[in-house]
């Protein structure tokens, strides 16, 4: 086929087959069959034209809000749950000697002494401050609107695509 053939809609190509066109099949002397391919092509063209003339299915504003809301929630939850808190390192350690004496060592500065205390079999208890909490970054209304405009909402997979876009944006904002 040429590139020109692809430029002509199928219903027009089918309608171009003469209605009286027949396929003749000779069964080696057993008889001849005539298949009305012209009629079949014309009927198919009419059916395609009728379908193309129908308006595309329109969804209500409420339906779209529901779909966007579900996609947003799915992407937001995936992004939120993907944030892992960094494992906290102890700030200090409490070392208890064999005589029961206790002293505190700075874990960042006195790592050698802490290692030596462990090697000697002394009690070494890590001491923590409250772990630094990472502040979760959500999306602004402007960012959500930008993401919504990236999606072809007429496609049936758009809500899932939107959820993935939300998830990716949240991961980006939260450093993942």
N, C-alpha and C positions, 0 to 999 in steps of 0.2 A: 504494500500500500504506500501511496505517496503521502507527503505531509498534508497535501490538500484534502485528502480523504479524511484525515483526522479532524480537519477544521469543519467538516459538515456534520451537523447533529445526526445521530443515528435514526431518529424518526423521519428525517428528510431522506436519508439513504433508502430506508425501507419503503417510503411512499413513492420513491422513484422507480421501483420495480413495477413493470406493467401488471395490472390486475389479472390479465388473461394469461400471464406467464405460467407455464407448467413444466414440471420435471418429468421427462419421459423415461421410464425404466422398461427395458425389453428383457424379459425373463427367459432368454434362450429358447424361444419357440413355445413357451408355456403361457404366453400372454403378455400383454403390455399394460403397464400401470401408468396412470397420469396423476401426478401430485400437484395440486394447485398452489405452488409456492408464491405466486403473485398475490393471490387472495390472502394467504397467511401473512406475507410481508405487509400488505396494506392494513390488515386488521391489527397487527402489532404496532404499526405506525400510529393508527388511530388511538389505540390504548395508551401509548406513550404520550401522545399529544394531550389526551384527556388528563393524564396524571400530572403532566407539566403545567397544565392550566390551573390546577388546584393550588390554592394559597398554601405556603409553607405553614406548618403547625406553629402557632404562636403560643408561647407560655405566658401566663399571667405574671404580673410584677411580684405577687406573693410567692409564686412557684420559684422565680429567680432568687428572691431573697432567701427562701428556704434552702435552695441549692448552694448559694454562696455561703450562707451561715454554716451549713454542714461541712463544706470544703474548708472554710476558715477554721472551724473547730478542730477538724482532723489534722490540718497542717500545724496549727498552734500547739496542739497536744503533743504531736510527734516532736516538734522542735523543743518544747519545754522539757519533755522527759529525756531528751537526748543530752541535756546539760548534766555532766557529771561533776560533782564537787571534787576538787583536787584533794588527794589524801594528805592529811595534815601531818606535818612533822612536829615532834615534840619541841617545845621552846626551851625547856629545862629538863633535867632528870634529877631525881632524888636518889642518892646513893646511901645505902645503910651499910655500915661497917660490921665486922664480926663482933665488935663490942657494943653494937646498938647505936653508935653515933650516926647521925644523919647530916648530910650536907647536900647542897644544891649546886649543880654544875650547869653552865650555859651550854646547851647542846651545839650551838653554832661555833663557839670559841674553844670549848674544851672536849672536842671529839676524841682526842687521844686518851685523856683521863677516863672518859666514859667507857671506851673500848677496854682499857686496862682493868677497870672495875668489873666489867662483865667477865673478862678472862680470869680474874681472880675469884670468880664465883660470888661476888657481892650482889646484894639486892639492888637492882637498877629499875626504878619506876619512872616511866616517861610522864612529864607534866605538860599539859596543853593549855593554851588560852582558847577562847572561843574561836572556832575556825573562821577564817575570812569568808564571808558569804558573798558569792557572786550575785550581783543584782540582775535579775532577769530582765531582759530588754524585749518588750513587746513591739508591735508595729504601730506606727502612727496612722491616722486616718488617711493621710496623703499617700503613705506607702501602700496601704491596702488598695486604694483607688488605682494607683499605678499598676499594681499586680492584676487587678480586675480587667484593666484595659489591654493586658497582654494576652488574654484568653479569648478564644473563639467560642462564645457561649452557645452557638448553634450546634456545635459538635456534642455528641452524647458523652464523650470522655472529659469534657471541660471541667467538671467539678473536681475530678481526681487530679487533673493537671493543675488546677488552682490550688488544691491542697498541697501538692508537691512544691509549687512556687512559694507558698506561704512558709512551708517547712524550710526550704532553702534560704529564704530571706531571714528567717529567725536564726538559723544556724550561723549565717554570715554576721548578723548583728551581735550574736553572743559568742563569737570567736571560735566557731567550730568548722 
